[in-house]
């Protein structure tokens, strides 16, 4: 019996405490809000022109916010010099695009093909964001203004495979009808609910919730209820049936709390009461709560912090730093206080508490929006997307022939996929002409469907069962559904039309710039040598050491080997081959070859010692042992030859050529397209609207 009750409580906890990954993270600082000053008609004010193209204030501000990552910055709050600098860059960009248009590149087949190829990606991302994600997130965000407390009556399904749900459903319906006839919810919950813990409280669930914290079917019901009402329909989940009542709806805020705890276990009730009363008397006379908490609270974790109980706390989220929830009696008392107020004596299983509410904060709307968006995309988006496409598909005349698909499945091995070369062997030719589905007035037969399943790569690997075949039908029809649904995006959403224009302009810019600059940007050795002649003193070699090493782990061994090298007649190579403990270096007689201080620590040691050719350096602590270093040869710094310096100066040289080509091209374009800047209008806008 205890095991059954524990399982039921876990189910309740799971259903009512679904939270997003980021929902409990500390809130970040809210970015500065955008200047909401009314700016009249300046969005359409023409501040420059390139040929026949008019550049408005709005065009430039949009480009500035996007390219400078200053989404919240109004352009009129930027200095005039900065505006003119950015305007010059923007006009250069528009000159290049206008050049491409004048050459007819917008009608070029390769450009059109590239736009068409990528349009679907752009459209799909924007479409679902506009039609599903944004409205759903904003709807959930509205409900984040409140914390909700509910009561439940649960009817748990039998915990057996493929349970018979009829008996549970009938019991739930009898209870629902009883409530509708006027029965007391709390009494019915105590008598009927499978969750005995909440039932003992008349169905009350202690934890408050807010939007995005419970499964959707329950959440949808909660947000449509008035306080005191129950949802008049059973809510089915995979765990059972629920009846939901909204008990409380409170504004969602977070508060900072302090407390003083007087434990009764050792003192006894009477002594604890007297101590609590004396502390409250001191508080009434103006004593400092923080100081009293430090000196008197039995809660060691919070006493040293003046009774501070943690980070900000909310009913539905708990403490921001730990996600821990207060005891219900403490929580209720805390939210009954105003900022700066303290409570009377509050009893709990730990003793007597005196609570102070320090301050209150509202939640960060931008962070809430980001949390909800993440949660929505992870938990609900795919299902909503499928439902949305299904409704669009049906509106476009989709009809599935259930008889035909069942006939087809009856001849398939449902444990296989269409990767099996023999998956169609048992399908009789007689059903190939049956219409499987109709879409946009066009019927598709079983034979045509099988051919698509075998030829289209995106349909390969699907199961030869009901789920697999329906998924294939979705994949076949979805492109047409999406095309029909998204064709009006450009007229419906100006942002999307702008996005497409920017995408097209980017392709045009790349094509014309490739012709005018990049294809001409070849490495001319004669010009490069002239460039090198004027800059060659910048390019020098690194000092280079040819070194050998004897590496040992013991200090005493290193000293003994060094003594042999300096006092005896032993050759370095011989001792290295016998003694070095660096893996792979005995067979090389300790030789490292030519290395530089820039990329080798042994060479750095040699440089620090100002070592010359033939010098043997005494043992040096290195890695986890000791190194004896011999400098076989030394090449000092020298000026690089032209060929050696090419990798060093080629980028700067090419950049110089590229800038020269671009400048010449732009100069010609400014003659071809009349360019005007209306500085008087810019001055007027800055003077009238700048907040500086």
N, C-alpha and C positions, 0 to 999 in steps of 0.2 A: 504493500500500500504506500509506504514512504517513498519507494522508488518511483511509483506512478506520479505522486504529487510533485516530486523533485523535477521529473521530466516536464510536467505541465508548466511549472514555474519557469523553467528554462525556455520553453516555447514562448511564453508571454514576454520574457526578457528579450528574446531574439526579435519578436515582432515589433515591440515598442521601443527598441533602442538601436535601430539601424541608423548609423551615422556615417557621414562622408569622411574620407581620409583626412581632409584638411579642416573639418568642421570645428575641431577642438583646439587647433593651433592658436597661438597668441596672435591677436590682431596686430597688423602692421600700421604704421602711420598713414593716415589718409592723405593722398596727394592733394596739393592745393587745388581748390575748385576753380573751374573756368570762370573768367570774368563774364558775368551775366549782364553787363551794361547793355542797354538797348542801343543798337548802332544804326538804326534806320536803314538807309539805302546804300551804305558804303560797300556792302558785299558786291554790288553790281557796278560800283564806280570803276571806270576804266582808268588805270594808272600807267599803262604802257601799251604799245602795239608792235607787232611784228608782221609786216605786210598787211594783209587783210584781217589778221587774227588780233582780236582785242584781248588784252590781259587785264582781268578785273582784280580788285582787291581780294575777293574771295579766292580766285585762282591762286594768287601768290601766297595767301595765308595758308591755304590747304597744303600747298607744296612745301611751305616752310615747316608746318607742324609735322608733316610726314617725314621729310628728309632730315630734319634737325632733331627728330624725336622730342618735340616740344608740343605735345598734344593739347596742353592746357594753356599755351601762350598765345595771346592775341598779338598779331603782328604790329599793331599800333603802339604796343608797349615796348617794342624793340627800338634801339637808337636808329636815327635816320641813316647813318653810315652803314649800319648792319643791314637795313632794309635794302638800300641801293646795291650793296655787295651781293646780296642774295638775288635781287631782281636781275642783276647782270648775268649771274649763273643761269637763272631760269630762262632768260631771253636767249642765251646761247643754246640751251636745250631746245627751245621752241624753233629757233632758226634751223637747227639740224633736222627737226621733224618736218618743218615746212619744206625744206630742200628735198627730203624723201618724197613728200606728197607731190611736189612739183614735177618729180621724175616719174610719177605714176606707180611708185612701189606699192602703194596701198591696193593696187589691182594686180600685182605680181602673183602668179599662181603659187609660188613657194611660200610667200607671206600669207596668202589666204589659207593655204593648207595648214600652216603652223598655227594660225589663229583658230581655225576650226578644230584642230587637234586638241588645243589647250582650253578652248571655250567651255567644254563640258566640265573640266576639272574646276574652273573658276565658278561656273554656274552651280555645280553641285554643292560646293562649299558654301557659297552665298545663299543659295536657295534654302537649304536645310537650316542654316543659321537664322535666316529671316522668318521662315514659315513655322519652324518648330522650336529651335533652341531658345531664341530670344523671347518669344511670347510665353513659353512654358516657364522659363527662368523668372521672368518678371511677375508671372502669376504666383509662383512659389514665394518670391521675394516679398510680395504684399502680405502673405501670411506669416512672414518672419517678424512682423510688427508685434506679434503676441506669443505668449506661452500658454499652452492649453493643458488642462488636467481633465482626464476622462475616467469614466467607470465602464467596466466591461462585464458581459456575461459570455462565457466561452463554452462551446460544445465541442470537445475534442473528438477527432475521428479515431477509430480503432487503429492501434499501432501494429497493423498486420499488412503484408503485401496485398495490393489491390483490395482495400477494405470496402465493405458494403456500407455506403454512406446514407442509405435511405432512412434507417432508424434514427441516426443522429440528426438528419435534416428534419424529420417529422417532430422530434423532440424540440428542436430549435424553433420550429414554426409554431408549435403549441405555446411555447414561452412567449414568442413575439405577439401572438394573438392575445395572450393573457395581459401583456403590458399595454397593448392597444385598447384593451377593455377597461384600463384604469388601475391595474395592479401596481403596487409600490415597487419601483425598480430595485431599491436596496434589498428589500425582503426577498424578491425573486432571485436576485444575484446570490444571496446567501444560500438559498434552497437549491438552485439549479446549476450554477457555474461549475465547470470542471476545474477551474483554477481556485483551489481552496484558499490560497493566501489572499488574493484580492477579494474573494467571496466573503471572507471574514470581515472585510471592511465595506460590505455592501457593493462590491465590485470595483471600488476605488483603486486606481493605479497610482502609486505614490509619486512616481517621476512625472514631471511636466514634460511636454514635448513641444516642438515647433516644426515649421515646414522643413521637409527633407529628412526628418528623423524617424518616420514610421513608414511601413509599406503603403504603397499608393492607394490601394482600395480603402484602407482605414482612414488615411489622411484625407482623401476626397470627401468622405462622409463627415469627418470632424469639422472641416472648414465650412460646411454648409449648415451646420447646426447652430441654434441659439442656446445659450447657457440654460441648462435644465431640461433640454429636449434630448430624446434618443432618436437614432436613425431608424426609420420605419421599415428597413429592409435588412435581411440577413447579409452579412459580409462573409464570403467564402474565401478561405486561404487553404494552403496545402495542409495546415494543421487542424483545421476545423472551421466551424461557423462562429461568428462573433455578432453580438449586439452591442452597440456603442452609444454611450451617453456623454454629452459634454457637461462637465461639472463646473469648471471655472475657465475664464479667459482673462489673462492679465497682461498688461503691457510688458513687452520684452525689454528688460534693461539688465545691466550688470552692476553689482554693488560691491564695495570694499568693506570688509567686516573685521572687527576686533572682538575678543571675548576674554572674560575672566572665568576660569573654571575652579569651582570649589568641590573637591571630591568628598563624598560622604562615607566611603568605605572605611577609612581609618578614623575620621573624626566623629562619625555618627551623625544622624539627622539633625539633632538639636544644635550641636556646635556648628555644623555647616550652615544652618539657617541663620544663626546669630552672626557669623562671619560675613555672610552675604548681605544681611541687613546693614551691618556696619559699613560695608563698602559702598552700598547704595546711598547711605546717609552722607558719606564723604563726597560722593559724586554730586549729590544735590547741593552740597555746600561749595562746589566749584573745584574739587580735586581733579587732577589730570588723570584721565582714564589710562593712558599709556603707562604712566608711572605706577599706578595701582596694579596694573596687569603684571608689570615686571616684578613687583615686590610681593604679590599675593597669589597669582594664578598657579594652579597645580598642573597646568598643561605646559610641560617643559619646552616643547617644540615652539610654542607661540609666545610664551612669557617673555623671553629675551628680546622679542621683536615688538614689545608693547601690546601683546595680545593679537597681533595681525594674523589672521587665519589662513592667509594665502593670497593668491592673485584675485582678480575680480571674479565674482560669482554670479551665475544666472540660474534661474529655476530649471531651464531645459538643458543647460550645458555643464552645470557644476562649476567647479573652480577651473579657470583657464589654464593654470599650470599643471594641475593633476587630474582634471576631469572627475574629481571626487565629489560626491553629493553630500550635503548636510543632512542631518537627521530631520525628519519632517517637522518636528516641533520647533527646532532651531530655525529652519528655513522660514516657517510661517511667521515667527516672531521678528526675524530680520527684515522681511519685506513689509511688515506692519509699521516699522519705524520710518522716520524721515532722516535725511542726512544730518549728522551731528547728534542725533538722539541716542539714548541708551535704554535698554529694557529693564524690566523688573527681574525677578527670579524666574528662571526657566529650568524645569527639571528634565533630566534625561537619564539614560542608563549609566552615564558617566558621573553624574552629580548635579550640581546647581551651576547654571551659566548666567552671566550678565553680559549682554551683547551691546556693542555700539556699532551703528551704521555710519561709516566714515563719509563715503561719497557715492555718487551714482554716475554711470556713463551709459550713453546709448551705444548700440552696436554700429560698427562701420559698414555702411550700406555697400560700398564697393567691394569690401572683403566678403560680405555675405553673398553678394552677387557672384563673385568668383567661385566661392565654395559650392553654391547651388549649381552653377554651370558645370563644374567638375562632376558633381554627384549625378546630375541629370544625364550627362553624356555617358557616364559609366553604367548607370542603372536602368535608365528609361529610354534613351534615345533610339536604340535599335528597334525596340518594340513599337515605339511611336512612329518611326520611319516606315516600318512595314505596314502598320495600320493605315497610315496616310497614303502610301502608294497603293495599297489594296483598294481604298475608297476611290482614288483617282482612276485606277484601272477599271473598276466597275462602272464609273461614270463614262468611261470611254468604250463601253459596250463589251467588256470581258465577260464571257460565260464559259464555265468549265462543264464539260459533259461527264458528270459523276459516273454514269453507267460505263462510259468508254474507259475512264481511268481505272475503274475497278476491274473491268475486263482485262485490261493490259497487265495490271498487277497480278492477277490470278495466274498469268503465264510466266511470271518472273521468279527467280530465286532472290528473295528479299534480303538474303544475307550477303549478297555480292554488290559490286559497283560496276559501272559501265566501262571500267578499265579491263574487265574480264572480256576477252575476245569472243566468248560464246554466250554473252549475256542475253542475246536476242534469239538463241536457237530454238526455244520452245514457243515463240510467238507465232501463231498461225497467220499466213498471208491473208486470210479472209478478214482479219480485223484491221489490216493496214489502211483501209479506206474509210474507217470510222473517224468522224470528226472528234478530236480530243478537246479542243477549245476554240472559241471564236473571239477575235479581238479586233476592234476598229473595223468591223464588218468583214474581216478576212478569216475564213476557217483554216485551222491547221489539223491535218489528219494524224493518226497514230504513226503512219509511215513517214510523214514529213518530220514529225517530232523525233522519231528514232534516228533519222538522218542527221538532224541537228545535234542530237546527243553524241553522235559518233564523230562529227566534224568540228564542232566549235570547241576550242581549247578551254574556254571558261566553263564548259559543261562537263569536262572530263573529271572523273573521280567521284561523281555523285552516286549515292546509293540507289539500287534498283528496288526501292520501296516507296511507300506513299510520300514520306518526307522528302526523299531525294528527287522524285518526279515533280513534286510541287515546287521544289526549289529551282529545278530546271525551267519550269514554266515561268516562274518569277524572273529568272535571269533573261529569258528570251523576250519577255514583254516589258521589263523595266526601262530599257533605254527609250522606247517609244513613249512610255508613260511620262518619264522625266522630261523628254523633249517637249511634249505637249504642255506639261505643267509649267515649264520654265521659259517658254517662248516670250512671255510678256514681262520677264524680269526687267529688261532694259527700260520699258516705259513705266513700269510700276515703281522701280527703285532708282532714283537718280545716282545714288552711291555706286550701284552696280554698273550703271551705264558709264560712270566716270572710271570705274575700275577697268572695264573693257577698253575704254579709250586709252588709258594709261598703258595697258598691256599691248595694245596695237602699236602705240607710239614707241614703246620699248623695242619691239621687233623692227619697226621702220628705222629707228635710230641705229640699231646694231647693223642693219644692212647697209645704210648709207655711210656710216662711220668706217665700216670695213673697207668700203671702196675708196674713201677719201683719205683714210689714215692708216689703218692696220695693214692693208695689202701693200702699202708703199713703205712700210716700216721695215726695211731690210738692213742688215749689217754691212755698211760700206766701210771697208778696211782703210781706204784713203782718208775719209772723213774721221774715222775712228782714231787713226794715227795722229791727225791734227789735234783732235780733242785730247789725246794722251800727252802730246807734247806740252800742252798748257797745264796739265794736271799731274804729270808723272811723279812729282815729288811727294804726292800723297800715298803712293803705293809702294810699300816696302815689304821685304820678306820678314818672317819671324826668326829670331835667333834659334839656331838648330843645333842640337847635341846628338852625337852618336854615342849611346851609352850601353854599358853592360852592368848587370846587377847580380849580387849574391844575396839572397833573401833567406833568413833563418828566423826561427821563432824565439830562440834563446838569446838573451843579451850576452851571456858569457861566451856562447859559441861565436857570436858575431865579433866580439873583441878578440878571441883567439885567432880567428881567420884573418882579421885585419892585421894582427901582429905578424902573422906568417907572410902576408903580402908586403908589409913595410920593412920587416927586418930580415926575412929569408929570401930565398931565390925562387919561391913558388910563383908560377904564372897564373894571372887572374882567371884566364879561360879554364885552366885545369881545375882550380879550386871551385869555380862556379859549376863545372860539370860534376864535381864530386859532392858538393854541399848544398847548392841552392834548393830551397824547398818550395819554390813557386811552381805550380803545376805546369808541365810542358816546357820548362825553361832549362832543365838539365841537358837535354839533347841539343839545345841551342847555345849551350855554354853561357847562359845568362844574358845573351844579346837581345836588346830591345830594338836596335837599329836607330834610325834618325827620328827624333821626336822633338817637340817644342814645349816650352813652359806653359803655353796656352792650353795645350790638350794633354799634358802628361805631368803628373806630380813629381816623378823622379827628376825630370828635366827642370822643373821648378826649383827643386832642392839645389841642383847644380847651378842654376842661374843665381839663386840667393847666395851661394858660396863663391860666386864669381869664378867658377871652375874653368880651367883651361884644358887643352888637349893633353892627355896622359895622366891627369890628376886622378888619384883615388881618394874618395871622400869617406871619412870615418863613419862607423855605423850610425844610422839615423832611424829613430822610431818611425815605423811606417806600417800602416794597416794594423795587424795584430802581432807584428814581429819587428825585425830590424833589417835594414837594407845597407849594403856596402856598394857604393856606386863608383864606377870607373868611366871617365869621359874619354872615349876613343878618339873623337874629333869634335871640332866646334866650328860652326859657320856663323859669323856675326851678321847683324842686320845689314842689308844692302837694298838698293833701289831695284824694283822688279823690272824685267824687260817688258817690252810691249806685249809679247805673247803671254807672259806670266800674269800681266796686269789685266788682261781682257775680262776675266770673270769678275774683277773688282769694279771696273768702271763701266762695263757694258750696260747695266741697268740705268745708270744716270745718263749715259750717252744716248741710249734709246729713248729715255724720257724726254731729253732735250729735243731730239728729232721729232718725237710725237707732238710735243708742245708747239714746235715750229710749224709742222704740217697743219695742226688744228687751228693755230692762229691765222695762217694764210687762208685756210678754208673759211673760217668765220669772217675774215675781212672781206672776202668775195661775197659771202652771203649777205653781209650788211649793205653791200652795194646793190645786191639783187633784190633784197626785201627791205623796204623802208622801215627803219627802227625809230620809235619815238618813246620817250619817257616823260611823263607829266609830273614833274617834281612839285609843281604848285599844288596838285591834288594830294600828293603824299604829305606835304607840309600841312595842309588843311586837316587831313585825317588825324595826323599825330597831335596837332594842336587841340583838336576838338575832343578826341577820345582817349588820349594817353592818360594813364593814372599816375604817371611819374611826376 
